Amino acid sequence: MIATVAIASTARTFSGTVDEPAHLAAGMQWLTTDRYDYDLQHPPLGRIAAAIGPYLSGARGSGAPAIYDEGASILGNDQHYVDTLASARHGELVFFLILAFAVWAWARRLCGEAGAAMATLLLVTNPNVLAHAGLATTDIAATATTTLALFTAAWWIERPTWARTIALAVAIGAAVASRLSAIAFVGGPLIACYGLRVWATRTWRFDANHSVARSLSVIATIPAVALTVVWVVYGFSIHPFIDGVQRFVLHGSSGHPTFLLGMPSNRGWWYYFPVALLVKTPLPLLFCTILGVAAAVTRLRQQRDWAAAAPICSALVMIVISLFVRVDLGVRLILPVYPLLAIAGAQAIAYLLEQQRTRVSLAAAGALLASSIVIAVRSYPDHLSYFNALAGAHPEHILVDSNLDWGQDLYRLRDTIAARGIRDSVRVAYFGTAAIAAAGVPNARELGLHERATGWIAASETYLAGEWVGRAYVWLLEYEPVARIGPSMRLWYIPPASATRDSTPR
């Protein structure tokens, strides 16, 4: 509950991130019309949650043909912009609570009440989870429903009754209706966990009392019910889902502008997500994960306990799948890994205390959990831009985009302009989709590509890194900024005489 309040309190701290207007527009279209054709790569479930609050407050769409124009129309300007965006963000909190419950319930089955408490703590102190739980996007919805589906899958594999079969199918349907990557992120771990069970039990049959025909009928029920759930969430239409899958696959294979370790690219890198996890995951959780792998392997070898290995096995399968993804847009795309690591970490701590319940082990466990809390508190409210100590002093040299700068600091730019008494025009190279004036930034206009301007200039870290714009704004790095605008922007004052001198041919 403390984490939920902390998330909700950031709703008015940050301006709209890149994707939020689009998700709000699509959710509003679903609520107010009989159509769903805005950006079909993203399913409706999380978008509907984002639109409910603004809808109840009286917001409506304008029917604009472009999704971001529609989002801008719904958000409006100034205080209406702030209030509408905050209302949309609060709608995603239900998924954060579902996620916390799923982690608690799964860990409780594996390592008791204490393990469940520790797993939940490791989850809700993870800045990456807190950040995306506070945004009106599909990320936390996908994470919650994917985790719930995997938990239900492990429960179903143990004993595939008809009740568990229906529960699993509904959970899978909800996950796919939240993000299409759930097809792989649920299907891959499900197959791997079943393989673990076959190895551990020496039989491929779920229940020795079931005939082959009954087993096949149970398995066939899962996709049938899951597709029914998807059909319902898509407004009783399957065509948007089929079109969305086709576009999703095409986009995933074609790539997207991205940035890693000082280099922009349009095709990505196979090692993008492992690097992102290495520098974005809190170090206590990383350490617990390593212990969790060791504990799972030990229990597999000694006790053939496949269920205990299911969370870390699922996480590793997701990471392997991510190696083949060409769209490298931030750790948020593999956010479902984090709940699994939290469970594995709690299992490791519980196993350590079970084997050696000494003062040293208790102190070590307490230190890991306490440091997790400290990390969440110290990084508040900038959970989105959190990096661990491995990233060093300049994380913008490693990752940008939604890992650091997702267009979230326009409110802070507005406040900085007011605090400094800046009355001149401010040129802004802003990585985002929000209208700068709508977010309340006065006297601002866009800084053109390769435009060597003077006076007050603000620029986003993503553009300074060269993602999307190449070297268009690299000239700004020749000057010392006068201020940082949160973690995602820098502010310069460049006198006219300085620009004239620096532009003289040498």
Long-range contacts (C-beta under 8 A, 24 or more apart in sequence): 2-124, 3-96, 3-100, 3-124, 3-125, 3-130, 3-376, 4-93, 4-96, 4-97, 6-130, 6-376, 6-380, 6-381, 7-93, 7-96, 7-130, 7-133, 7-134, 8-90, 8-93, 8-134, 9-381, 10-134, 10-380, 10-381, 10-383, 11-85, 11-86, 11-89, 11-90, 11-134, 12-82, 12-86, 12-411, 13-381, 13-411, 14-381, 14-384, 14-408, 14-409, 14-411, 15-85, 15-407, 15-408, 15-409, 15-410, 15-411, 15-432, 15-434, 15-439, 16-75, 16-81, 16-85, 16-407, 16-408, 16-410, 16-432, 16-433, 16-434, 16-439, 17-135, 17-137, 17-384, 17-402, 17-406, 17-407, 17-408, 17-432, 18-402, 18-406, 18-407, 18-431, 18-432, 18-433, 19-137, 19-433, 20-50, 20-71, 20-85, 20-88, 20-89, 20-135, 20-136, 20-137, 21-67, 21-68, 21-70, 21-71, 21-72, 21-74, 21-75, 21-433, 21-434, 22-67, 22-68, 22-71, 22-433, 23-47, 23-50, 23-71, 23-88, 23-136, 23-137, 23-138, 24-50, 24-51, 24-54, 24-71, 24-74, 24-75, 24-84, 24-85, 24-88, 24-136, 25-61, 25-64, 25-67, 25-68, 25-70, 25-71, 25-74, 26-51, 26-67, 27-51, 27-52, 28-54, 28-55, 28-59, 28-60, 28-61, 28-70, 28-74, 29-61, 29-70, 30-235, 31-55, 32-60, 32-61, 33-61, 34-235, 36-234, 36-235, 36-237, 36-240, 37-240, 38-67, 38-70, 39-67, 40-240, 40-243, 40-244, 40-247, 41-180, 41-244, 41-247, 41-248, 41-251, 42-138, 42-179, 42-180, 42-244, 43-138, 43-176, 43-177, 43-178, 43-179, 43-180, 43-230, 43-233, 43-234, 43-241, 43-244, 44-177, 44-233, 44-234, 44-235, 45-138, 45-141, 45-145, 45-174, 45-177, 45-178, 45-233, 46-92, 46-95, 46-137, 46-138, 46-139, 46-140, 46-141, 46-142, 46-178, 46-179, 47-138, 48-233, 49-91, 49-92, 49-94, 49-95, 49-141, 50-88, 50-89, 50-91, 50-92, 50-136, 50-137, 51-88, 51-91, 52-91, 53-87, 53-88, 53-90, 53-91, 54-84, 54-87, 54-88, 57-83, 57-84, 57-87, 59-84, 68-433, 71-433, 72-433, 72-434, 72-435, 72-438, 75-434, 75-438, 76-438, 77-435, 77-437, 77-438, 78-438, 78-440, 81-438, 81-439, 81-440, 82-411, 82-440, 85-136, 88-136, 89-134, 89-135, 89-136, 91-136, 92-133, 92-134, 92-135, 92-136, 92-137, 92-140, 92-141, 93-133, 95-133, 95-140, 95-141, 95-143, 95-144, 95-145, 96-129, 96-133, 96-140, 96-144, 98-144, 98-145, 98-148, 99-123, 99-129, 99-133, 99-140, 99-143, 99-144, 99-147, 99-148, 99-339, 100-124, 102-144, 102-147, 102-148, 102-151, 102-339, 103-147, 103-339, 103-342, 103-343, 105-151, 106-147, 106-151, 106-154, 106-311, 106-343, 107-342, 107-343, 107-346, 107-347, 109-155, 109-307, 110-307, 110-308, 110-311, 110-343, 110-347, 111-346, 111-347, 111-350, 111-351, 112-350, 114-350, 115-346, 115-347, 115-349, 115-350, 116-346, 118-345, 118-346, 118-349, 118-350, 118-365, 118-369, 119-342, 119-343, 119-345, 119-346, 119-347, 120-342, 121-369, 121-372, 121-373, 122-284, 122-285, 122-288, 122-341, 122-342, 122-345, 122-346, 122-369, 122-372, 123-338, 123-339, 123-342, 124-376, 125-282, 125-372, 125-373, 125-375, 125-376, 126-281, 126-282, 126-285, 126-338, 126-342, 126-372, 126-376, 127-282, 127-375, 127-376, 127-379, 127-383, 127-384, 127-386, 128-280, 128-281, 128-331, 128-332, 128-335, 128-338, 128-383, 128-386, 129-335, 129-338, 129-339, 130-376, 130-383, 131-383, 131-384, 131-386, 132-332, 132-335, 132-384, 134-383, 135-384, 137-332, 138-178, 138-179, 139-332, 139-335, 140-335, 141-178, 141-179, 142-175, 142-178, 142-179, 142-181, 142-182, 142-335, 142-336, 143-335, 143-336, 143-338, 143-339, 144-178, 145-171, 145-174, 145-175, 145-177, 145-178, 145-182, 146-175, 146-178, 146-179, 146-182, 146-185, 146-186, 146-336, 147-336, 147-339, 147-340, 148-174, 148-175, 149-174, 149-175, 149-182, 149-186, 150-186, 150-189, 150-190, 150-310, 150-311, 150-314, 150-340, 153-186, 153-189, 153-190, 153-193, 154-193, 154-307, 154-310, 157-193, 157-194, 157-197, 157-206, 158-307, 159-206, 159-207, 160-206, 160-207, 160-210, 160-215, 160-218, 162-218, 162-221, 165-218, 165-221, 165-222, 165-225, 166-221, 166-225, 168-222, 169-221, 169-222, 169-223, 169-224, 169-225, 169-226, 169-229, 170-225, 170-226, 170-229, 172-222, 172-226, 172-229, 173-225, 173-226, 173-227, 173-228, 173-229, 173-230, 173-233, 174-229, 174-233, 176-226, 176-230, 177-229, 177-230, 177-233, 177-234, 180-244, 180-245, 180-248, 181-248, 181-333, 183-245, 184-321, 185-318, 185-321, 185-336, 188-317, 188-318, 188-320, 188-321, 189-310, 189-313, 189-314, 189-317, 189-318, 192-313, 192-314, 192-317, 193-306, 193-310, 193-313, 193-314, 196-300, 196-306, 196-309, 196-310, 196-313, 197-306, 199-304, 199-306, 200-300, 200-304, 200-305, 200-306, 201-304, 201-306, 251-327, 252-325, 252-326, 252-327, 253-326, 254-326, 255-326, 255-327, 256-326, 256-327, 256-328, 256-329, 257-467, 257-468, 258-327, 258-328, 258-329, 258-401, 258-467, 259-399, 259-400, 259-401, 259-462, 259-465, 259-466, 259-467, 260-328, 260-398, 260-399, 261-397, 261-398, 262-397, 262-398, 262-465, 264-465, 264-466, 264-467, 264-468, 264-470, 265-328, 267-326, 268-325, 268-326, 268-327, 268-328, 269-328, 270-323, 270-324, 271-323, 272-322, 272-328, 273-319, 273-322, 273-323, 273-325, 273-328, 273-331, 273-333, 273-334, 274-319, 274-322, 274-323, 275-398, 275-399, 276-330, 276-331, 276-334, 276-399, 276-403, 277-319, 277-331, 277-334, 277-337, 278-390, 279-387, 279-388, 279-390, 279-391, 279-395, 279-398, 279-399, 280-331, 280-386, 280-387, 280-388, 280-391, 280-399, 280-403, 281-338, 281-341, 281-388, 282-372, 282-375, 282-386, 282-388, 283-371, 283-388, 283-389, 283-390, 284-345, 284-368, 284-369, 284-371, 284-372, 284-375, 285-338, 285-341, 285-342, 285-345, 285-372, 286-388, 287-368, 288-341, 288-344, 288-345, 288-346, 288-348, 288-349, 288-368, 289-315, 289-341, 289-344, 289-345, 289-348, 291-345, 291-348, 291-349, 291-351, 291-352, 292-341, 292-344, 292-345, 292-347, 292-348, 293-344, 294-348, 295-344, 295-347, 295-348, 295-351, 295-352, 296-344, 296-347, 298-351, 299-351, 308-347, 311-340, 311-341, 311-343, 311-344, 311-347, 312-340, 312-341, 312-344, 314-340, 315-340, 315-341, 315-344, 329-401, 329-402, 330-399, 330-401, 330-402, 330-403, 330-406, 331-402, 331-403, 332-402, 382-486, 382-487, 384-408, 385-486, 385-487, 385-488, 396-461, 396-464, 396-465, 397-465, 400-461, 400-462, 400-465, 400-467, 401-462, 401-467, 404-461, 404-462, 404-487, 404-488, 405-431, 405-460, 405-461, 405-462, 405-487, 405-488, 405-489, 406-431, 406-432, 406-488, 407-431, 407-432, 407-433, 407-434, 407-460, 407-488, 408-432, 408-486, 408-488, 409-485, 409-486, 409-487, 409-488, 409-489, 410-434, 410-436, 410-439, 410-440, 410-441, 411-439, 411-440, 412-485, 412-486, 412-489, 413-441, 413-444, 413-458, 413-485, 413-489, 413-491, 414-439, 414-440, 414-441, 414-442, 416-483, 416-485, 416-491, 417-441, 417-442, 417-443, 417-456, 420-483, 422-456, 424-455, 424-456, 425-455, 425-456, 426-455, 426-456, 426-457, 426-458, 427-451, 427-453, 427-455, 427-456, 427-457, 427-458, 428-457, 428-458, 428-459, 429-457, 429-458, 429-459, 429-460, 429-463, 429-464, 429-469, 429-472, 429-473, 429-476, 430-458, 430-459, 430-460, 430-463, 430-489, 431-460, 431-461, 431-462, 431-463, 431-467, 431-468, 431-488, 432-460, 447-473, 452-499, 452-503, 453-494, 453-499, 454-494, 454-495, 454-496, 454-498, 454-499, 455-493, 455-494, 455-496, 456-491, 456-492, 456-493, 457-491, 457-492, 457-493, 457-494, 458-485, 458-489, 458-490, 458-491, 458-492, 459-489, 459-490, 459-492, 460-488, 460-489, 461-487, 461-488, 461-489, 461-490, 462-488, 464-490, 478-502
